[in-house]
Amino acid sequence: MTKNLNLLSSYDYHLPDELIATQPAEPRDAAKMLIAKTLETDKKFYDIIDYLNEGDLLIVNNTKVIPARIYCYRDRVLPNGNVDGKVALELLLHRPTKDALTWESFAKPAKRFKPGHIVKFEGHDMTAEVLSRDGDTVELKFNTESTEEFESFLDFAGEMPLPPYIAREDGATKADEDDYQTVYAEHKGSVAAPTAGLHFTDELIEKIKAKGIEFDAVMLHVGAGTFQPVKVDDVTEHKMHSEYGIMTQELADKIKTVKARGNKVIAVGTTSMRVLETANQQAFAGDTNIFIRPGYKFNTVDALITNFHLPKSTLLMLVSAFIGYDQTMKLYETAISNKFKFYSYGDACFLEKNDS
């Protein structure tokens, strides 16, 4: 029976809880790697170099995760105007709106945030005004005109925004501040890591370059919308979240040169792929809400390094578009039966585009 690939249920699978990684591999490049084409299960991530050829181009996402989860409060004001305690609140910064100091944020409990409310932070004189609220999302303006002051505040008040499936009793640990960041992270702005890149070490990158493989970067600031579930049964009705990305003209020209000589463009992670496919071998700077699912025709990426994704997720749909739905299901069945670790701190897989 042929699956209807427009149905969300087609992208469901059962994952045992014990296969959800809560800690990264140590060292990073010792994570396991599954080869999608052959379903080989005996590789480590450092073996990736054997699947890359001289002249190939490896492209990473050099965004940097900010400490975007913030615990805060607002005053509880009585009808007579007196302050009677505090209302505990939580924010997860999602994406800047008007400027780098005005943010769209997921809020808990959202009903406690109303336009005009002033949010405060323990131990710091920073405040933020609630400009608007839409469902569980609020827009806040922080009361500073200095990006440096705002970043200093985040370092003080924020914590690393680990995905909801990584349980920590007291939030992110000190180790997570390093572990949940790629070694090449450069441009601050993401609220989730481009997790395929977490497997790289400085030493592995140097070995890759020494083999004659080109190494370059795009930038996509990953938003918290990456964790939002698909809520429609017909995936064609799903509205993708927008994220800000950049690809330079220099890299666009390099991609054309690499492809013209018959080498491969390898995206490290789905976030890199989203920028590359949006840019379509041209310079790009702006928001992208590209939705890659079965039926999509790829214009740039020949191979993909990625982790294993959540059931019913747009990222699983992206993989199905890239290597084919049936091969994706075989890949995931193989990963589960061989006890690969899943999600952000999990193991990796290497995918080559299905051109059939």
C-alpha positions in Angstrom: 0.0 0.0 0.0 1.4 3.4 -1.0 1.8 5.9 1.7 0.1 9.3 1.4 3.1 11.6 2.0 0.9 14.6 2.6 -0.4 13.0 5.8 1.4 13.7 9.1 0.8 10.2 10.3 3.1 8.9 7.5 6.0 10.4 9.4 5.3 8.8 12.8 7.5 6.1 14.4 8.0 4.7 17.9 11.2 5.6 19.7 12.0 4.0 23.0 12.8 6.7 25.7 16.2 5.1 26.4 17.4 6.1 22.9 16.9 9.8 23.5 20.4 11.2 24.2 20.7 13.4 27.2 24.5 13.7 27.1 26.8 14.1 24.1 29.4 11.6 23.1 32.9 12.1 24.5 34.9 13.1 22.6 32.4 14.7 20.2 33.6 12.9 17.1 33.2 9.5 18.8 29.5 9.5 18.2 28.2 6.7 16.1 27.3 7.4 12.4 24.9 5.5 10.2 25.4 5.5 6.4 22.0 5.9 4.8 22.8 4.4 1.4 24.3 1.1 2.7 22.8 1.1 6.2 26.3 0.4 7.6 26.1 0.7 11.4 29.7 0.2 12.5 31.1 3.7 11.8 32.1 6.5 14.1 31.6 10.2 13.2 35.4 10.7 12.7 35.0 8.2 9.8 33.1 10.9 7.9 36.4 11.9 6.2 36.3 8.5 4.3 33.1 9.6 2.6 34.4 13.0 1.5 36.6 13.4 -1.6 39.3 15.9 -2.4 37.6 18.9 -4.0 34.2 18.4 -2.2 32.8 21.4 -0.3 31.6 20.9 3.3 29.3 23.8 4.5 28.4 24.3 8.2 26.2 26.8 10.0 28.3 29.1 12.1 25.5 30.6 14.2 26.1 30.8 18.0 23.5 29.8 20.6 22.6 32.6 23.1 21.5 31.9 26.7 17.9 32.5 25.6 15.9 30.9 28.5 15.3 33.6 31.2 13.4 33.4 34.5 11.8 36.7 35.4 8.9 38.2 37.3 6.5 41.1 37.3 5.1 42.9 40.3 1.7 41.8 41.6 -0.3 45.0 41.9 -3.4 45.3 44.1 -6.5 47.3 42.9 -5.4 50.1 45.3 -2.0 50.3 43.5 0.1 48.7 46.2 2.6 46.0 45.2 1.8 42.7 46.9 4.5 40.2 45.9 5.8 38.9 42.6 4.5 36.8 39.7 7.0 34.2 38.6 7.5 34.1 34.8 9.6 32.3 32.2 10.7 33.5 28.7 12.3 31.6 25.8 13.6 34.2 23.4 12.6 33.2 19.9 13.7 35.8 17.3 14.4 39.5 17.2 11.7 41.6 15.5 12.2 45.3 15.1 15.8 45.3 16.2 18.3 43.2 18.3 16.7 44.6 21.5 13.0 43.7 20.7 12.3 40.0 20.9 9.5 37.6 20.1 9.5 35.1 23.0 7.6 32.1 24.1 6.1 32.9 27.5 5.1 30.8 30.6 2.4 31.3 31.8 1.4 33.4 28.8 -1.8 34.7 30.3 0.3 36.5 33.0 1.9 38.7 30.3 -0.2 41.7 29.1 0.7 44.7 26.9 2.2 47.4 29.1 3.4 45.0 31.8 7.0 45.6 32.9 9.0 42.4 33.4 11.9 42.4 35.9 14.9 40.2 36.6 16.3 39.1 39.9 19.7 40.7 40.7 19.8 42.9 37.6 18.4 46.4 36.8 17.3 45.4 33.3 13.6 45.5 32.6 11.5 44.7 29.5 8.1 46.0 28.4 5.5 43.7 27.0 4.4 45.2 23.7 1.9 42.5 22.6 0.8 39.0 23.2 -0.5 36.4 20.7 -1.3 33.0 22.2 1.8 31.8 24.0 4.1 34.3 22.3 4.9 37.8 23.5 6.9 40.6 22.1 9.1 42.5 24.5 11.3 45.6 24.3 14.3 45.5 26.6 15.2 48.9 28.2 18.6 49.4 26.7 19.9 51.0 23.6 23.2 49.0 23.7 23.5 45.5 22.1 26.6 45.0 24.3 24.7 45.7 27.4 21.9 43.4 26.3 24.4 40.6 25.6 26.0 41.1 29.0 22.5 40.9 30.6 21.8 37.6 28.8 25.1 36.2 30.1 24.0 37.1 33.6 20.3 36.2 33.5 19.9 33.6 30.7 20.7 29.9 30.5 21.4 27.6 27.6 18.0 26.7 26.1 18.2 22.9 25.9 15.5 21.1 23.9 12.5 20.0 26.0 13.5 16.3 25.6 16.8 16.8 27.5 15.7 16.7 31.1 17.7 18.6 33.7 16.2 19.2 37.1 17.8 22.7 37.4 18.1 23.5 33.8 21.2 23.5 31.7 24.5 22.7 33.4 27.9 24.4 33.0 29.0 21.6 30.8 26.0 22.2 28.5 27.2 25.7 27.8 30.1 24.2 25.9 28.5 20.9 24.8 25.5 22.6 23.2 27.7 24.9 21.0 29.7 24.0 17.9 33.4 24.5 17.9 33.1 27.0 15.0 30.2 29.0 16.5 30.7 32.6 15.6 27.5 34.8 15.1 25.3 35.1 18.2 21.6 34.7 17.6 20.3 31.1 17.8 18.1 29.7 20.5 18.8 26.1 19.5 22.0 24.6 18.3 22.6 23.4 14.7 23.1 20.0 16.2 24.7 18.0 13.4 27.7 20.3 13.8 28.2 19.3 17.5 30.1 16.2 16.3 33.0 18.2 14.9 36.2 18.8 16.7 39.0 21.2 15.7 41.3 18.3 15.0 38.7 16.6 12.7 38.2 19.8 10.8 42.0 20.2 10.3 42.2 16.6 9.0 39.3 17.3 6.6 41.0 20.4 5.2 44.3 18.5 4.9 42.6 16.0 2.6 41.8 18.8 0.2 38.1 19.2 1.2 36.9 22.7 1.2 35.3 24.0 4.4 33.0 27.0 4.5 29.9 28.4 6.3 26.5 29.8 5.9 24.6 31.4 8.9 21.1 30.6 10.0 19.8 31.8 13.4 17.8 28.8 14.6 14.6 29.8 16.3 12.6 28.1 19.1 10.0 27.3 16.4 12.2 24.4 15.5 10.7 22.6 18.5 7.1 23.4 17.7 5.1 20.4 16.6 3.2 20.1 13.3 -0.4 20.5 14.3 -2.2 19.8 11.1 -3.0 16.3 9.6 -2.4 17.5 6.1 1.2 18.7 6.0 0.6 20.9 3.0 -1.3 23.2 5.4 1.6 23.6 7.8 3.1 27.1 8.2 6.8 27.0 8.6 8.5 29.4 11.1 10.9 32.0 9.6 14.5 32.1 10.4 17.2 34.7 9.4 20.0 33.4 7.2 23.0 34.6 5.2 25.0 33.2 2.3 27.8 35.3 0.8 28.4 35.9 -2.9 31.8 34.4 -2.4 30.4 31.1 -1.2 27.8 31.1 -4.0 30.6 31.4 -6.6 32.5 28.7 -4.8 29.5 26.3 -4.9 29.1 26.8 -8.7 32.8 26.1 -9.2 32.7 22.9 -7.1 29.6 21.6 -8.8 31.0 22.5 -12.3 34.0 20.2 -11.7 31.8 17.3 -10.5 32.4 17.5 -6.8 29.8 17.4 -4.1 28.3 20.1 -1.8 27.7 18.6 1.6 25.5 20.4 4.1 26.2 19.9 7.8 22.8 19.9 9.3 19.3 20.8 8.1 19.8 24.4 9.0 22.7 24.7 6.5 20.6 23.0 3.9 17.7 25.4 4.4 20.0 28.4 3.7 21.6 26.7 0.7 18.4 25.6 -0.9 16.8 29.0 -0.2 19.8 30.9 -1.7 19.9 28.6 -4.8 23.5 29.4 -5.6 23.0 33.1 -5.2 24.0 35.6 -2.4 21.2 35.7 0.2 20.5 37.6 3.4 17.0 37.5 4.9 14.3 35.4 6.4 13.5 31.9 5.0 10.5 29.8 5.8 11.4 27.1 3.2 9.5 23.8 3.7 11.4 20.9 2.3 9.2 17.8 2.0 8.7 14.9 -0.5 8.3 16.3 -4.0 10.8 19.1 -3.4 13.6 19.4 -6.1 17.0 20.1 -4.7 19.1 22.7 -6.4 22.4 22.8 -4.4 22.9 20.1 -1.8 24.3 16.7 -2.8 24.9 15.1 0.6 23.8 15.8 4.2 25.2 15.2 7.6 22.4 15.2 10.2 21.2 13.7 13.4 18.0 11.6 13.9 14.8 13.7 14.2 11.6 13.7 16.1 8.5 11.7 14.8 6.1 13.8 12.8 8.6 16.6 12.4 9.3 18.8 9.4 13.0 17.7 9.6 12.0 14.0 9.1 10.0 15.2 6.1 13.2 17.0 4.8 15.2 13.7 5.1 12.4 11.8 3.3 12.5 14.3 0.5 16.3 14.0 0.2 16.8 10.2 0.2 13.3 9.0 -0.4 10.6 8.1 2.0 11.1 4.3 2.0 14.9 4.6 2.6 14.2 7.1 5.4 12.0 4.5 7.2 14.6 1.8 6.7 17.2 4.2 8.1 15.2 4.9 11.2 14.3 1.3 11.7 18.0 0.4 11.5 19.0 3.1 13.9 16.5 2.0 16.5 17.3 -1.7 16.2 21.0 -0.9 16.6 20.4 1.4 19.5 21.7 4.6 18.0 21.1 7.7 20.1 18.5 10.2 18.9 18.0 14.0 18.7 20.3 16.9 19.7 23.0 15.1 21.6 22.5 11.9 19.6 24.4 10.1 16.9 24.7 11.1 13.2 23.9 9.8 9.8 25.3 10.5 6.4 22.9 10.9 3.5 23.4 11.2 -0.2 20.7 12.6 -2.4 18.4 10.2 -4.2 18.4 11.4 -7.8 15.8 8.8 -9.0 
